[in-house]
Amino acid sequence: MNQDLTRLAFGALRSQPLRSGLTALGICIGIAAVVLLTAIGQGLRQFVLAEFTQFGTHLIAVNPGRNVTFGLSGALIHTLRPLTLDDAQALQRLSQVRAVVPVVQGNAEIEAASRSRRAMVIGVGSRMPEAWSMTVASGRFLPGGDLRSTTAQAVLGATLRRELFGSTNPLGRRIRIGGAPFRVVGVMAAKGRFLGFDLDDTVYVPAARALALFNREGLMEIDVLYAPEAGSEAVAGRIRRLLAARHGDEDFTVTTQDKMLATLDDILGILTAAVGALGGISLLVGAVGILTIMTIGVRERRTEIGLLRALGARTGQILRLFLTEAVLLSALGGAAGLVLGAGGAWLLQALVPALPVRVDWRFVLLAEALAAFIGLAAGLEPARRAARLDPVEALRAE
Amino acid sequence: MRPADLASLAGGSLRGHPTRSLLTLLAMAIGVASVIVLSGLTEGARDYVRRQFLSLGTHLLIVLPGRNETHGGPPPLLGSTPEPLTLDDALALTRLAPVRRVAPVVVGNVPVRHGGLEREVTVVGSTAAFLPVRRLRLAQGRFLPPGDAHRARPVGVLGARLRRELFGPGEALGTWLRVQDRRFRVIGVLADTGQALGLDLGDMLVVPVASAQQLFDTDSLFRILVEARDAESVEPAREAVLRTLRRRHDGREDVTVVTQGAMLAAFDRILRALSLAVAGVAAISLVVAGVLTMNVMLVSVAQRTAEIGLLKAVGAADRQVLALILAESASLSGLGALLGLTLAAGVIALERRLFPAFPLAFEPWAVGFATGAALLTGIAFSLLPARRAARLDPVAALAGHA
């Protein structure tokens, strides 16, 4: 009987090809919109996450100040409870801590022999390349050992090197940063842009030097790289206890990278779902389309229904027949929409490679299931109307 | 055929199939309403941001220490610089012609104590000009006294929230607060203005700039807020500020001046693009509604073959039949758009009553766009059924062999 049902429903759809095609097209457009929009949303989500994870994922950031003010952490404004290089030094001794990088950031005039340029100055420790997943292109990074080292050495970012030295070799050359003399010992490999910042228009100097340069007593941040097998919360807890003991109070903020990423991921996921829902409005309109066309179909096929009933078809069978038709319409339309949406996503990727697109098959399956459900819901009322027809009345109608 | 006849014929055939017509209307209405409500949402967000900026004053310039060479890069909002802005820099700016007021700002996080209560708050060091420049209002007492900015005085003005947290219902004016190892007397309380662009102004303590510099042991400033005389003098003020500071800093251009207008324009562009994109996505549903209209019109033409044949037999031209079918679909989409407008107006009115702080905008361009798109898709998608009707052979149609 199920096979017969499908064959009968298919036959009915095929007898009105243009009408069935247009009804399915409505659902098709809706599903294609949902698939394409969620593909763009997912692509953006992965793009943003990749932007953030390019600095490594096993990081914990410690900032001075208990709360965040003016949308900025306490590091950027004055605080009476600074984080010091001694704090950073102490964190190095915690178990499962791989590397500790003190961070001081600022902006100063950098002068080479003939040219000068204003750029970002970042005071860091010798383990920065490991912690931030960066590589040295030539020369070497700042020397290791004591975090409090004030050696006057500097490592250039790729953009800054190009601007100051052009194609000549900068290694061993002398530069002045904010008036103070430094020697260039290395050049970093290009890292690109991050949220609009050119990360390569930068010079890296020892943190203690940067503190003196900017006349600061506190660090802006301490980044802690922990062993991958250690839990971020366990390490964060140890950091909290150690610093609270050193300061006598919890006057700092500890942020774990994986927690921040999870929050970010949640937000972007919700955004993707919202964008998908926007496309879902078209599905709603498509559902109204199925409802309309099925209503018309039931009215037109009164004789056929009456005949079926007179031949002994039960109301349940008639109901199932029309429901099958509605579900077939929307499922076929949905399948076409999937192809259209995925094809559109592929085309978009090919035409605009900068726009990240990624078809998420979970959303695709959800959309297809939704299409079938829409057919079921929209077909219910017309199917019930058909099933309730009185056979004698229906046959007499013609 | 006269237009009135056309309309009555079209209306009559729509009324002949009320369920079908109503459902098609509903589909159009959903599309139109979603375009209007969704663009109202993003336009409402745009208005909200604009209002927030305007509440900070329209002629505001912000001077930041440091500058980045990279073109198109963001201003150096973060970080320090070896050549800080000083209080004398700020005072030099007050003498410029296009400048009305100057408020130097030093900011820090400090625990503030009163009685047994302690709270970590933002301490802002500034001058009497801070109140008008940031468009703040006083609830009680008075603001920082005017006079020599270099003079430290042990007085402070509380934000509304800080006052509540530290004093509850008690009297705050005239009491002494302990900030680190210093004492400040409360001379005023700010009115509650809520959040402005995410900055909670209620949880702060405003003290004279010299006192804040002593507290934080610094001689530099975090920002200088400059209010230009009027909208026209914003650009001259920007140039004058840069010129003056370059002269004072031995010819180095080591500051960044951000104008309120530039920031507002950046946000405005982003949100406008967003609202167009959202309206565009919602308009996809109008295309779906157009497909449905086409389908219904096809059914209608097929069912009325005999009627159309009769019309043509009594002398109706092809163009008149075409016009009849198009009039029918145009009235379907037009009425649908009208229904959608009513629906959208209802939703927006309801939302405005429920959330008066964030009202949705009822945008004329969105209304025009949605109505236009509805009519256009309705008519465009009916061209095929209408032409099919117009080309019917009257003899075959009347005989029922079309």
Boltz contact constraints between the chains, C-beta under 6 A:
constraints:
  - contact:
      token1: [A, 19]
      token2: [B, 295]
      max_distance: 6.0
  - contact:
      token1: [A, 22]
      token2: [B, 291]
      max_distance: 6.0
  - contact:
      token1: [A, 22]
      token2: [B, 295]
      max_distance: 6.0
  - contact:
      token1: [A, 25]
      token2: [B, 291]
      max_distance: 6.0
  - contact:
      token1: [A, 26]
      token2: [B, 288]
      max_distance: 6.0
  - contact:
      token1: [A, 26]
      token2: [B, 291]
      max_distance: 6.0
  - contact:
      token1: [A, 26]
      token2: [B, 292]
      max_distance: 6.0
  - contact:
      token1: [A, 29]
      token2: [B, 288]
      max_distance: 6.0
  - contact:
      token1: [A, 30]
      token2: [B, 288]
      max_distance: 6.0
  - contact:
      token1: [A, 33]
      token2: [B, 284]
      max_distance: 6.0
  - contact:
      token1: [A, 65]
      token2: [B, 109]
      max_distance: 6.0
  - contact:
      token1: [A, 66]
      token2: [B, 120]
      max_distance: 6.0
  - contact:
      token1: [A, 69]
      token2: [B, 109]
      max_distance: 6.0
  - contact:
      token1: [A, 69]
      token2: [B, 122]
      max_distance: 6.0
  - contact:
      token1: [A, 70]
      token2: [B, 199]
      max_distance: 6.0
  - contact:
      token1: [A, 71]
      token2: [B, 198]
      max_distance: 6.0
  - contact:
      token1: [A, 74]
      token2: [B, 109]
      max_distance: 6.0
  - contact:
      token1: [A, 76]
      token2: [B, 78]
      max_distance: 6.0
  - contact:
      token1: [A, 77]
      token2: [B, 107]
      max_distance: 6.0
  - contact:
      token1: [A, 77]
      token2: [B, 108]
      max_distance: 6.0
  - contact:
      token1: [A, 78]
      token2: [B, 108]
      max_distance: 6.0
  - contact:
      token1: [A, 78]
      token2: [B, 216]
      max_distance: 6.0
  - contact:
      token1: [A, 79]
      token2: [B, 108]
      max_distance: 6.0
  - contact:
      token1: [A, 79]
      token2: [B, 109]
      max_distance: 6.0
  - contact:
      token1: [A, 80]
      token2: [B, 110]
      max_distance: 6.0
  - contact:
      token1: [A, 80]
      token2: [B, 180]
      max_distance: 6.0
  - contact:
      token1: [A, 105]
      token2: [B, 79]
      max_distance: 6.0
  - contact:
      token1: [A, 106]
      token2: [B, 79]
      max_distance: 6.0
  - contact:
      token1: [A, 106]
      token2: [B, 80]
      max_distance: 6.0
  - contact:
      token1: [A, 106]
      token2: [B, 81]
      max_distance: 6.0
  - contact:
      token1: [A, 107]
      token2: [B, 66]
      max_distance: 6.0
  - contact:
      token1: [A, 107]
      token2: [B, 76]
      max_distance: 6.0
  - contact:
      token1: [A, 107]
      token2: [B, 79]
      max_distance: 6.0
  - contact:
      token1: [A, 107]
      token2: [B, 81]
      max_distance: 6.0
  - contact:
      token1: [A, 108]
      token2: [B, 82]
      max_distance: 6.0
  - contact:
      token1: [A, 117]
      token2: [B, 69]
      max_distance: 6.0
  - contact:
      token1: [A, 118]
      token2: [B, 67]
      max_distance: 6.0
  - contact:
      token1: [A, 118]
      token2: [B, 69]
      max_distance: 6.0
  - contact:
      token1: [A, 178]
      token2: [B, 82]
      max_distance: 6.0
  - contact:
      token1: [A, 196]
      token2: [B, 74]
      max_distance: 6.0
  - contact:
      token1: [A, 198]
      token2: [B, 70]
      max_distance: 6.0
  - contact:
      token1: [A, 198]
      token2: [B, 73]
      max_distance: 6.0
  - contact:
      token1: [A, 201]
      token2: [B, 70]
      max_distance: 6.0
  - contact:
      token1: [A, 213]
      token2: [B, 82]
      max_distance: 6.0
  - contact:
      token1: [A, 214]
      token2: [B, 80]
      max_distance: 6.0
  - contact:
      token1: [A, 214]
      token2: [B, 82]
      max_distance: 6.0
  - contact:
      token1: [A, 216]
      token2: [B, 80]
      max_distance: 6.0
  - contact:
      token1: [A, 278]
      token2: [B, 281]
      max_distance: 6.0
  - contact:
      token1: [A, 281]
      token2: [B, 34]
      max_distance: 6.0
  - contact:
      token1: [A, 281]
      token2: [B, 285]
      max_distance: 6.0
  - contact:
      token1: [A, 282]
      token2: [B, 284]
      max_distance: 6.0
  - contact:
      token1: [A, 282]
      token2: [B, 285]
      max_distance: 6.0
  - contact:
      token1: [A, 282]
      token2: [B, 288]
      max_distance: 6.0
  - contact:
      token1: [A, 284]
      token2: [B, 30]
      max_distance: 6.0
  - contact:
      token1: [A, 285]
      token2: [B, 27]
      max_distance: 6.0
  - contact:
      token1: [A, 285]
      token2: [B, 30]
      max_distance: 6.0
  - contact:
      token1: [A, 285]
      token2: [B, 31]
      max_distance: 6.0
  - contact:
      token1: [A, 285]
      token2: [B, 285]
      max_distance: 6.0
  - contact:
      token1: [A, 285]
      token2: [B, 288]
      max_distance: 6.0
  - contact:
      token1: [A, 285]
      token2: [B, 289]
      max_distance: 6.0
  - contact:
      token1: [A, 286]
      token2: [B, 288]
      max_distance: 6.0
  - contact:
      token1: [A, 288]
      token2: [B, 23]
      max_distance: 6.0
  - contact:
      token1: [A, 288]
      token2: [B, 26]
      max_distance: 6.0
  - contact:
      token1: [A, 288]
      token2: [B, 27]
      max_distance: 6.0
  - contact:
      token1: [A, 289]
      token2: [B, 292]
      max_distance: 6.0
  - contact:
      token1: [A, 291]
      token2: [B, 23]
      max_distance: 6.0
  - contact:
      token1: [A, 292]
      token2: [B, 20]
      max_distance: 6.0
  - contact:
      token1: [A, 292]
      token2: [B, 23]
      max_distance: 6.0
  - contact:
      token1: [A, 295]
      token2: [B, 19]
      max_distance: 6.0
  - contact:
      token1: [A, 296]
      token2: [B, 20]
      max_distance: 6.0
  - contact:
      token1: [A, 296]
      token2: [B, 299]
      max_distance: 6.0
